[in-house]
Amino acid sequence: MFLVLPQLQGPEARPARRSGSLKSARILRRLAAAILLASASATCARAFDISRADNVVAYWGSSTGQKSIGAYCDDSVDTISIAFLSVYFGTGHLPELTISYDCGGDVFANSELMNCASLAADIKQCQAKGKAVTLSIGGSGQPETNVFSSDATARSFADQLWNLFLGGTSSTRPFGDAALDGINFNIQDPTKLAGITAFVGQLNTHYKSASKDYLVTADVSCLFPDTAPWQSLGTILNASSLDAVYLRMFGEGPCDLSNYDDKSSWNFPTWAKWATTNSPNKDVKLYFSALGNPSVGIPTDYVDAARIGQIAAETRTQYKSFGGVVYWDAAAAVANNNFGAALKTALVSPASTSTTTSSSSPPTGSSASTASSPAKSDPSSATSSTSSSSSPSSSVEQTGSDSRAPASPFTSDNDAPSKSSNRTTIILAVLLPILAILAIFIGGLLWRKRRLHLQQQAADAPVASEPFYSYSGVDAGGVGFSPGKRGAEMRQQQHRLPVVDGVQPYLQQPHAGAGPTVVSSKSSYPSGKAPPPSSPTTGESYSGGPESSGSQDPEQFVALQSEMGRVGMSMQALLTSLARLRNPPGPADDVSDAGATNVPPPRYDHV
């Protein structure tokens, strides 16, 4: 849609001013088009929404022969986490990436940090599609040096990652000008937990002052951290404001997805209770973490996409904190009959998968029946029964406080787990069309005002040259003025002069170098009257100049020309002068009015 403004037409639209007006119109049209284009983009591209319950996260970076990140940014995934930054303190005081992808073999000078600036375009392409791209740090096989000796060291490392990978600046940014969307802390060693709370707190400090939203997540064992060796992890989780926790449900034993039917071992309700009571961020989301291909782990730990979808459907109807599924990894999942696409389909179609589960895989145990059976027949009753079994009682004390306010669109206080809300997108989609309409309205007002101004200027413009009048003799009763055709039209349009003593003057365009010429004619005199001897009787012209022959005084015509220049100032003065020219008084003569009528008036015609 473009703003179309009519162009000024007619003589009042002077070329120079019309050019400026058209330039303003073009600017307004471009402004309106840009606003509507931004509105359409904001409406079509949904940004990543952490509040949803059907998000899918894929790890990328560790499979051999994998494609670039852009190859996996399709509708089946919502977040891609680059794995891993495995060395915290490497050569040249820079961290090191362990990515099984050929970035060209370049590293930054005096370090082992890979220069993967070639991935910047793919990362930004994913983000433009509404995907979040994060960096996963830690992982398995990390060196013993990956330990924060103090909280100050942890905060300094958080500052370094902010500058290298997120919203800061550095000359050694591995992904160039692409700013990732957050950090995922992959915790697999309970002996390397010191300083993590300070690290997360420092990241959140940077996030608060940023112009965009960032994530901080943790990938942990599904074993609840209330027994050795994970007690210290529980302390960290209770003190760290996280956006999401990925519960690793493979290779961990009783809490694995493969043991879902054993409700005595399935501990997700315990995690859900922690999320609403002890987590500093009460909107924290809990994800299942699964294998995307049996070949990347223990085959017996693999659960297919359809089954995960069924488990997710049952879980999210009971627990607000459920957020989605994480799988390892993107390339392996594609090789496994596109596991990621099947998983996404299962997550967004909970009705059919939930019905299948209720008939084919009934839970065992009386407590499990109380908690999950209502979910298969009535989601609302499932929610109420869950409140008595998994929600905190009134005597439970909530510890900690949310050190970072929920950031849109990554965090939300939405109570419905399946409801999609993106406040930023909604605001843009509503306001930008309004701004476009306002620009069109203002442009129309400015154009109208400009046109009226030009019309007023045209009406007030002075006549380009001074007029003069042509005269012709009439009967002896008076003096008249004979207009030319063009002069009469102009006088009637703009400058008609008032009638004075029965005389109606008309404007006539002047001719350069011309003056009045006296022409006498017999027909100009009344019947029975003869012209005086001094008047020509042959009809020849009299130029009125000094060289002309005749009894007329040339000075009188010079005087007439002078008086004619004063027509616009005093018509009465001109008429008086003309009467005086008709019968000029002599030194010894006393000419009466009656006698004056016997003197034929001269005829003045412009030649």
MINULUM-397577 format. One record per residue: z, x, y of N, C-alpha, C, CB in turn. Coordinates in steps of 0.1 Angstrom, whole numbers, plus 5000, padded with zeros to 4 digits. Each point is the difference from the previous one (the first is absolute). Glycine has a CB too. Layout:
// MINULUM-397577
ZXYZXYZXYZXY ...
// end
This chain:
// MINULUM-397577
500050094988500049915012500050095012501249814988 497950165022499950085012500249915012498550164989 502049905021500249935013498749995007502450075001 497049825002498749995006500349945014498749974978 500950105032500249955014498649995006502250115002 497549785005498749975006499850105012500149764994 498750285008499750105011499749925012499150174984 501249895028499749935012498549995003502250095009 497349804996498649985002499849965015499649934976 499250085029499749965013500150115010500849774994 498950205019500050115010501450045003497949905009 503150034988501450045004500550114991500449775008 498950264981500450104990499350135004500449844982 500250235027499550135005500050104989500849955023 498150134975499950094988501250094998497649995004 502950085007501150094998501249934995499150145018 501349754988501249934997499849944986500649955024 498350004973499749944986500250114990498449835009 501250294993500250114991501550024996497950105009 502949905002501450024997500649884993500250135021 499349754982500549884993499750014985499849865021 498950184976499650014986500850114993497749915006 502650195000500850114994501349954996498850175013 501949754996501349944996499849904989500850035024 498149904975499849914989499950074987498949845016 500450274984499850084988501350054995497750075007 503249985002501350054996500849894994499950175019 500149714987500849894994499549964987500449925023 498250084975499549974987500550104989498049895011 501950244992500450104991501549984997498250165008 502649815002501549994998500249884990500550105023 498949794980500249884991499550034986499749855019 499250224979499550044987501050094993497649975008 502950134999501050094994501349934995499150185014 501349724994501249934997499849914988500750005024 498249934975499749924988499750084988499149835015 500350294986499850094989501450054994497850075009 503149975001501350044995500749884993500150175019 499849714987500649894994499549974986500349905022 498450114976499449984987500550114990498049895010 502150244994500450104992501549984996498450165011 502449804998501449984997500249884990500650095023 498549814978500149894992499650034985499649855020 499350234979499450034987500850104992497849945010 502750164997500750114993501549985000498150165006 502449814982501449974998500750144998499649774991 501450265018500750134998501049984988499850055025 500650074970500950004989501349925003499050224992 501549695000501149925002501150034990498549825011 502650254992501050034991500849884995500250225011 499749674996500849884997499449924988500749995024 498150044972499449934989500650034986497950005013 501849924978500650024986498950034990501849845005 497050195000498950034991499250135004499849754996 501050345010499450135004499850094988501149985023 497850104978499750094989499950145006498849834986 502050275008500050145005499450084989502049965015 497150134989499450104990500250145004498249834994 502350254997500150145003498650074999502450004991 497350095017498750085000500350155002498849795008 500550294984500050145003500350094988500749945021 499750014967500450084989499050004989502349965007 496749954992499149994989498850095002500749774996 498950304994498950095001498749915000501250194988 497849865020498849935001500049875008499550094978 501649895029500149885009499150015012502349974992 497349915013499249995012500950015012498349864988 501050145024500850005012500849875002498250155010 502749855000500949895002499249875003501850155008 497149875000499249885004499449924988499550135021 500449944967499449934989500949904994498750204995 502649815008501049914994500649905011500550184984 499049825028500449905010499349874999500650195015 499649734975499449884998501149885001498150114986 501449775011501049895001501150004989498149875010 501850224981501050004989501250085004498249984983 501850095028501250085004500449985014499250174984 502049845019500649985014500550135006500649774994 499950324997500550135005499550114990502049895011 497650234995499750114992501050115004497549944998 503250124992500950115003499550134994501949834999 497950275010499450134996501150084993498449995020 501350064968501050074992499550144997500949784990 499850325012501350015007500150115010501049914979 499950085030500450125007501250054992499349925024 500450184968501050054990500950115004498449934983 501250155027500750115005500549985014498750154985 502649855018500549975013499950125009501549834991 498950295004500150125008499150104994502449955007 496350064997499150094994499750125009499049814988 499950265009499650125008499849965015498950104979 501549985029499949985015500849885005497750094998 503349884995500949895003499349865001501450175013 497649824979499249874999500149954986498450085018 501649794981500049944986498750024993501749825008 498250134979498850024993499749874992500450254998 498349725002499549884993499550044986499449895022 500850024968499550024987499149884997502150134992 496649885012499149894998498850054992500649905022 499150024967498950044991498749945006501650004980 498150055032498849955006499550125008500749765002 498050264998499450125006499849975015498850074979 502049995029500049995015499250115006502249885000 497150194992499250115005500650144998499149855017 502150154977500650134997500750075012498450024982 501649915029500550065012501549985001497849975012 502950134993501449995004500250055014500850034976 500349935030500350055014500450154999500649765008 499150315003500450145001501450034997498150035016 502250074977501450044997500849904993499950155020 499549774972500749894992499249964988501049925022 499650004970499349944988499849855002501050174986 499149785027499849865003498549975000502249995013 497449924978498549964999499649935013500249984976 498550065028499449945011499049894995500350215014 500249674986499149894995499649905011501250024978 498450045033499549925011498849924996500850175016 498549874973498849924996500449864995498950214994 502449775003500549874996500449915012500850114979 499149945033500549925011499149875002500850215011 497949804987499249885002500349904989498250145010 502049904978500449904989501349945003498750134984 502349945021501349955003499949895011501150224993 498249815017499849915011499249884996500250185016 498949844975499249884994500949914993498050144998 502949914994501049924992500949925010500050174981 500549905029500949945010499249895007501350215003 497449815000499349895007499849884991498850185013 501349834974499949894991501449934998498150124989 502949935018501349944999500950064989498949795008 500750334988500850074989500950105007498249974983 503050055011500950105004499850134991501749825008 498350294999499850134992501250085003497549995002 503350054988501350075002499950134992501349795003 499750305000500150134993501250004991498850125019 501049914968501250004991500450154999499249794987 502150235015500550134999501050014989499850035025 500350094969500950024988499250004988501949905012 498450014979499349984987500650094990498049945012 501450064976500450084989499550155001500149804985 500650295010499650145000500250075014498349944982 502450005026500350065013500950124999499649785011 500250324997500850134999501549975003497950145006 502949964990501449995003500350015015500450104977 498749955030500250025015499949875008499150234998 500549664995499949885007501449935001497749974992 503250105015501349955003500350025014500850054976 499849855031500450015014501450075000498649805007 501550314999501250075000501049935010498850214995 500849715014500849935010499349885005501250225006 499549705001499449885006499050055011502049864995 498450255012499150055011498750054994502050075013 498049994975498850044994499149884996501250214991 499549685004499349884996499349945012501749964982 499050035030499449945012498950095005502249905006 497950234993498950095004498849984992501750165008 498549824979498949974991499349875003501150144982 499749765021499449875004499250015013502049894989 498550205021499250025012498750074996502150025014 497950074977498850074996498949914994501450214997 499149704994499149914994499449905010501350024978 499649945031499549915011498850075007502349905003 497850225000499050075008498750034991501850105015 498549934972498850044992499249884994501450204994 499349695004499449894992500049865007500650134980 500449855030500249875005499550005015501949964984 499050005025499649975014500250125009500649774996 499850354999500250115009498750085001502450014993 497850115013498850095002500350144994499449875021 499650194974500150144995498650064998502249944988 497750195012498750074998499750014985500350125022 500749844970499850014985500249874994500850245000 498449665004500149864994499050004988500749895022 499950094966499150014988498949895000501950094987 498449795019499049895000499449985013501249894981 498850215027499350005013500749905010497950064989 501349865017500549905010500449874994498650105017 501449894970500449884993501550004999497949984987 502849915018501449994999500449914989500250035025 500550024965500449924988501049895005499650204984 500749715007500849885003501450024995498049864999 502450254996501450014996500250114989500349765006 501050254990500450104990500749924988500350185018 499349864970500649954988500750114993498249834997 503250155001500850114994500149974985501350035022 498050064971499949984985501250084994497549975000 503549964996501350074996500050004985501249935021 498750194973500150014985501050104995497649945000 503150125009501050104996501349975008498250174996 502949784996501249975007500850125006500149814984 499450315014500650115006499550045013500450084977 498649855028499350035012500149895010498450154988 502849795014500249895008500750035014500149864979 500450265022500750035013499149995012501550164987 499049785023499350005013498949895001500450235001 499449694988499049895001500349905010499550044976 501849925026500449905010499750055014501849924985 498450205018499750065013498550005002502150145000 497149894989498650015001499449865003500050194983 500549715010499549865003500449965014500149944975 501150095029500449965013499250065011502349984991 497350155007499250065011498649945000501350214997 498149764991498749935000500149875008499450114978 501649815019500249875007500150025015501149914980 499550205024500150035015498650025006502350114996 496949964997498650015005499349874999499950244992 500349684998499349874999500349915011500150034976 501249975029500449915010499250015013502250014991 497450125013499350025012498550014998502050125008 497549854980498650024998499249875005500550154980 498249875022499249895005499449924988499450145020 500849904968499649934988501149994990497650075004 502349854986501049984990499950104988500149765006 501050294989500050104990501049954989499450195016 500349864971500849974989500950124995498349834993 502850145002500850104992500549934988500750135021 498849924967500349944987500650114991498249835003 502350124986500650094989499649964987502050055014 497550044978499749974986501150064991497550015005 503249904988501250044993500049944986501350025021 499650034970500149954987500649855000500450244991 499149685000500549865000501549994995497649934996 502950184999501450004996500849995012499650144980 501349765021500849985012500950115002499949754997 500250315015500850125003501549985001498050095011 502549864978501549985000500750084989499749775009 499450314984500650094989499350145002500449804984 500250295009499550145001498650004994502350104999 496749985006500250105011499649955013499750184984 500149685018499449955012501049945010498049964986 503350075012500949945010499750045014501750004983 497950125019499750055014498849935006501050224994 498149744997498849925005500549875005498550114983 502549825011500549885005500650015014500449934977 500350185025500550035014498950025010502050114989 496949955007498950025009499349875003499750234991 500149694999499349875002500949915009498950024978 502449995021500949915008500050055014501449954980 498250175023500150055014498650025006502150114994 496849864999498750035005499249875002500050224989 499449765023499349885002498550024996501549945020 498249994968498750024994499249875001500950174984 497849845017499149885000499849954986498950095021 501050004969499849964986500650104991497949885007 502450074981500550094989499149974988502450015009 496950094986499249994988500850034988497950065013 502349844978500950024988499150054989501649825008 498650304988499150064989500449944987499850225013 499449694981500349934988499250044988500649815015 499250324984499450064988500750134997497749895005 502650144983500650124996501550015003497850105003 502849785001501450005005500949944990499250005023 500349934967500849944989500249855002501250214999 500049745001500349854999499449925012502050064988 497850005024499649935011498450005002502250055011 497150014979498650005001499449864999500050234989 498849765016499349874999499849954986498850065021 501050044970499849964986501249934994498450194998 502849825008501249944995500449885009500750224992 498349725014500349885009500749894992498150075014 501449914974500649884992501450024996497849964992 502750165008501450034997500849995013499450154980 501149735022500749975013501350085001498949785001 501650264989501350085000499750145006500949874981 497950175018499650145005499249995014500050084976 499449805026499249995012500949995012498249884987 501850225022501050015011499449975014501250174986 497649775014499549975014500949915008497750024990 503049885004501049925008501050095007499749814984 500750305009501050095006499450065013501150044977 497750015022499350065011499849905011498850164985 500949715012499849905010501349975007498249904986 502950105007501349985006500350125010500849874980 498950255016500250115009499149995013500550154980 498349805019499149995011500549905011498150054984 502649855011500549905010501450025004498549844990 502250265004501450025004500350145005500649844983 499050265010500450145003498950085008501549994980 497249965019499050085007500149985015498549974980 501450145027500049995015499049915005500950235001 497949774993498949915004500049884990498650195010 501849694995500149894991498749944996502249955010 496750104996498749954997499250114991500049875022 500850224973499350104991499349934988501850175007 497149884990499249954988500150094988498449895017 501750044971500150074987498749984993502549964999 496950154996498850004993500250054985498750055022 500549894969499950064987499150125000500349774990 500050335004499150124999499650024985501250115020 497549884978499550004986498950104998500549764999 499050254989498950094996498749925002501550144984 497549935022498749935001499150034989500250025024 500250074967499250044988501050064990497950045014 502049924973501050054991499950154998499949784988 498950285016499850144998500850095010497849944991 502850005019500750085010501550004998498249945016 502250004973501550004996500149984985500649925023 500650044974500249964986499349874997502350125000 496849874991499349884997500849884998498350144991 502949875003500849884997500749955013500450094977 499549995033500649955013499049925008501550205000 497249804996499049935007500149854998498550204998 501349735013500049855000498749965008502649984999 496649934994498749975006500249915013499050014977 499949985031500149945013500449854999498250165008 501249774982500349854999501549984997497749964991 502950125001501549994997500850035012499650064976 500050055031500750035013499949885010499650254996 499349695004499849895009501049884997497650075003 502549914984501049894995501450045004498449944981 502050185017501450045003500249995015500150164980 498949885028500150005014500149855005498750225002 500649694992500049865004501449944998497649984994 503050054995501349954997501150065010499349974976 500550165026501050075009499949965014499850204985 499149785021499949985014500449855003498250175002 501849744989500549875002501550005001498049904989 502650205006501550015000500650095010499949954976 499350155028500650115008499150025013501150114980 499549875031499350025013499650155001501349815010 499450284985499850145002498850064992502450025005 497049904986498950054992498850025010500849894978 498550235021498950035009498750024993501750105014 498249944973498850034994500150104989498949955021 500050124976499950104989499350135005499949804983 500750315012499450135002499550054987501650055019 497250024981499650054987499550155002499349764992 500750304997499650154999498850014991502450085004 496549975000499650025014498649935002501450215003 498049815009498849925004498850044990500849995024 499050144974498850034992500249964985499650195016 501649834979500349964986499949854998501550204998 498949725012499949865000498649954999502249985012 496950084996498649965000499450034986499850055025 500650064969499550044987500549904989499850245007 501349694996500649914991499549855003502150164997 496649835002499449865003500549945013499949974975 500250125035500349965014501349925000497649995006 503550084989501349954999500549945013500550164981 499249915030500549965013499549865004500250245006 498549744992499449875004500649894991497950125007 502349904980500649904992501449975004498650084981 502250035023501349985004500149925013500650224989 498549815021500149925012499649854998499350215012 499849774979499649864997501249934993497750064997 503150014994501149944994501149975010499550124979 500749965031501149995010499749885010500550244998 498249745005499749905010499849864993499050185015 501149814972499849884993501249974991497550035000 503749955007501249994992500149874992501150145017 498349754987500249884993499550004986499749895022 499150164975499550014986500850094992497849945008 502650184998500750104992501449964997498650185010 502049754999501449954998500049894989500650055024 498449874975499949894990499850064986499149845017 500150274983499850074987501250064995497750045007 503150025002501250074996501049904994499650175017 500549714989501149914996499749954985500349935024 498450074972499749954987499950114989498949815011 500850314994499850114990501150104999497649975004 503150055006501150105000501349945006498250185002 502449734991501349955005501150115000499349774992 501550245018501050105001501149974990499550035024 501250074972501149994990501350015007498650094982 502549855012501350015006500349885008499850255000 501549715000500449885007500050035015501449924981 499050195023500150035015498650015005502150124997 496949934995498750015005499449865001499750234989 500649695002499449865001500549935012499949994975 501350035029500649945012499350055012502249974989 497450165011499450065012498649985002501750174999 497549834989498650005001499349884996500150244997 500449684994499449884995499649905011501250034979 499749955031499649915011498850045008502349945001 497550194999498850065008498749954994501450205006 498649774982498749964993499749865003500350174983 500749755020499749855002500249965014500749964977 500250105031500349965013500450125008500649774993 498550295015500450125008501249985009497750075000 502549815006501149985009501350004992498649865015 501550084973501250014992500350144995499749764993 499250325005500250144996500750075011497949994986 501749985026500650075011501549975001497950005013 502549884985501449965001500850064989499349795011 500150214976500850064989500150145002499249834985 499850245021500150145002501150045010497650024995 502749895014501050025010501450034994498749865016 501550064973501350024993500150124991500349765002 498550284993500050114991499850145005499349844984 499950175028499650135005500350025014498350004984 501949905024500350025014501450045002498349835006 502150245004501350055002501049885003499150215008 502149804987501049905003500650035014500549974975 500349935029500550015014501050115001499649765003 500950294986501050115000499450135000501649854989 497150165010499350134999499950055015498749944979 501750195023500050055013498650085002502550025001 496849955010498850065003500350135007498849785002 500750334993500250135005498850055007501750054982 498550045028498950065007499449905010499550154981 499649905027499349925010498650055001502149965013 497049954991498650035001499850095012499349794989 500550345009499850095011498749995007501550154989 497649785005498749985007499649854999499350234994 500449715017499649865001498749984992501149975022 498749924971498849974993498850025009501249844984 497850235011498850035008498949924994500850235006 498549695003498849924996498850095000501049795010 498150204981500049914989500650054987498049905011 502750214989500450054987501349944996498950215006 501949745002501249934996500149865006501250224998 499449694996500149865004501249934995497549995001 503049915006501249934996499549864993501550115018 497349894977499449884995500849974987497750055010 502849824988500749964989499149964988501849925015 497050044987499149974989499350124995499749775010 500550274978499550134995498550004999502050034987 497349855012498650004998499349975013500349944976 500450045035499449965013499550125007501549805001 497350205004499450115007500249985015498350044982 502350065025500149995014499750135006501749824998 497650185012499650125008500149975014498650094981 502549935026500149955014499150075009502349964995 497450175003499150075009498649934999501350224997 498249764991498749944998499949865007499750134979 501449795019500049875005499950005016501349924980 499550175025500150015015498650045006502450064998 497050044995498650045005499049894998500650244994 499549694995499049904997500149895010500050064976 501249915029500249895010499750055014501749904985 498850215019499950055014498650045004502450064999 496950024992498850065004498949895004500650204985 499349695007499049905005500449945013499549954976 501850035026500549955013499650095011501949884989 498250255009499750095011498550005002501950154994 497349834996498549995002499649885008499750124978 501049775019499749885008500450015014500349864979 500850215023500550035014499150085007502349984992 497150125002499050095006498849925004500850204987 498749715004498949925004500349915012499350004976 501849945024500449915011500150085014501349864984 499350265015500150085012498750045005502350084993 496849964997498750055004499249885007500050164981 500149725014499349895007500549985014499749894977 501650125025500649985013499550115010502049894990 498050235005499550115008498549985004501750164989 497549805001498649985003499849895010499450074977 501349825022499949895009500450045014500549844982 500650235019500550055013498950095007502449984992 497050115000499050095005498849925005500850184984 498849725009498849935004500349925013499349984976 501849965025500349935013500150105011501349834987 499250295011500150105010498650045005502150084991 496949945000498750035003499349895008499950154980 500349735015499449885007500549995015499849894978 501550145024500649995013499450115009502149904990 497750225004499450115008498649975004501550164988 497849775003498649975003499949905011499350044976 501749865024500049905010500350065014500649834983 500350275017500550065012499150115005502349944994 496650104999499250115004499349975013499750074975 500250035034499349985013498550004998501950115012 497349834997498650005000499550145002499949765008 499150284985499550145000499550045014499549984976 499949935032499450045013500249895010498350144988 501749905024500249905011498849915002501550175011 498749704990498949905001499549995015500949874981 497950085020499649965014499249884998500050245009 499649705002499549865000498650005005502349915002 496850004994498749985005500149865008498850134981 500449875029500149885010498649945001502050105012 497949774991498849945003500349895011499050044976 500049945032500249905011499949864994499150165017 501649754989499949864996499749925013501750034981 498549845019499749925011500950045012499249814986 500550145026500650045012501549975000497949975012 502549954978501449965000501050104995499249784996 500350334998501050104996499350124993501649824997 499350274998499550124994500449994985500350145022 498849904969500250004986499750134994499549764999 501050254988499850134992499249974988502150105009 496949974988499149974989500450104988498149915015 502550044974500450094990498850044991502349915000 497750214995499150044989500649944987499350215012 499949784977500449934988501250084994497749914996 502250225003501050084993501350005008498250144990 501649875024501249995008500849874999498950165015 500349734984500649874999500849994987498249905013 501350154976500749994987501350085000497849984988 502150145018501350085000501049935009498650214997 500949745015501049935009500649884993498750095020 500649834973500549894994501050034989497949885005 501950244988500950044989501350055005498150054986 501950045024501250075003500549995015499450154982 499749865027500450025014499449895009500350254996 499749635001499549905009500949995013499049874980 500350145031500750005013500149865005499250235005 501849745003500249875005499049965010502450024997 497349855004499149945010500650015014498949854982 500450215027500550015014499049935009501350224995 499149685012499149935009498749964994501050125018 499049834970498849954993499150124995500149805014 500450324986499250114995500650054987499450075024 499749944966500450054986499450134998500349764991 500550355010499450134997499950034985500950085022 498250004973499850044986499950155000498949784994 501650274995500050154998498650044994502550004996 497050105009498750054995500250154998498649825012 500850234977500150144997499350085010500249954976 500350165029499350095011498950084993502150015014 497050034995498950094996500250125008498449814994 501550314999500350125007499050025011501050104979 499549955033499150035011499449895007499550204988 500949685009499449885007500949955011498849944979 500650015031500749935011499449875003500650225009 500049705000499449875003498750015007502249915001 496850004996498750005007499949865006499050164984 500549845028499849875008498649954997501750075018 498249814978498749934998500149875007499650114977 499449875031499949875008498949924994500950115021 499349764979499049914995500049875009500250094976 498649855026499949885007500849894994497850075008 502249934979500749894993501450015001498250004984 502450115022501450015002500549935012499950224988 499249745020500449935013499949854999499350215012 501549724996499949864999498649955005502549995004 497249894992498749945004499949985015499949894978 499050155027499749995015500650115008500049764996 500750344997500650115007499150124998502349914998 497550165013499250134999500950125000498149895011 501650214982500950125000499950075014499750034975 501350035029500050075012499050125000502449945004 497150105007499050105001500450134993499249915021 502150114979500550134994500050004985501350035020 498549854974500150004985498650014994502049865001 497850214989498750014994499649874994500450244994 498349735007499549874995499050024989500349915023 499550214973498950024990500650024986498750105017 502649894982500750014987500250144995499049794995 500750315013500150144995501550045000497750065009 502650034983501450054998500450095012499849994975 501550005027500550095011501150084993499449835019 500550294981500950094993501450015007498150124991 501949855021501350015007500450145003500749804989 498450305009500350135003499750045014499650064977 500850055028499750045014498550025002502250115001 497049924989498650035002499249875000500350224989 500349675008499249874999499749955014501249944978 497650005023499649945013500549865000498050155002 502149805010500549865002501049995011499549954976 500849935028500949995011501549994995498249895013 502050114973501449994996500650145002499449824983 501950185021500750125002500550064987500849915022 498750214974500450064987501550014999497950124999 502949895011501450024999500749874995499950175019 499449724984500649884994499949994985499349885021 499750184973499950004986500950104994497749935001 502550185006501050104995501449935000498750195009 501649735002501349935001500149904988500050035025 498849904973500149904989500350074986498349865013 501150254985500350074987501550045000497650094999 502949955012501550045000500849874997499550195016 500249704990500749884998499949954986499749945024 499250074970499849964986500950074990497649945006 502750194997501050074991501449955000498650195005 501649725005501449945002500149864994500350145020 498749824972500049864995501349974992497550014999 502950094993501249974991501249995008498950124982 501249945031501250005007500149875009500050255000 498949715007500049895009498749935001501850125013 498149774981498849925000499849955014500249944976 500950015031499849945013499550115010501949844995 498550285003499550115009498550024999502250114999 497349884988498650024998499249885006500550124979 500049765019499349885005500050015016500749864980 500450185025500050025015499050105004502449945001 497450174992499150105003498649954999501650184993 498149744997498749954998499649905011500350024975 500749905029499749915011499750085013501549834990 499250285012499850085011498650075000502550045002 497049994986498750064999498949905002500950164984 499449715013499049905003499749985015500849884979 500250135029499949995014500850105008499549754997 500150375003500850105007500149985015499350164982 501949835023500249985015499650125008501849844995 497550135016499750115009501050025011497649964995 502250145014501050035010500149885011499750254996 499149705006500049895010499749864995499250185016 500749824971499749874994501249934994497750084995 502449795006501149934994499449894991501550045020 498350004967499349924991501049904994498450184994 501149695007500949894995499749984985500149895022 500850044971499949974986498749914998502550014997 497349905012498849914998498750095000501349815010 498750285000498850085001499850104988500349985024 500950054970499950094989499249944988502250105007 497849774992499349944989498550015002501949844997 497750185015498550025002499550134996500249855018 500750254979499650134996500050004985501050115020 497849914974499950004985500850124995497749895001 503150084988500850114994499050094993502049864998 498350275002499250094992500349984985500050175019 499049874973500249994985500250144995498549794999 502550224993500450144995499749994985501850055018 497450034978499750014985500150154996498549795000 502150224988500150144995498750034993502549994997 496950125005498850044994500250104989498849965022 
// end
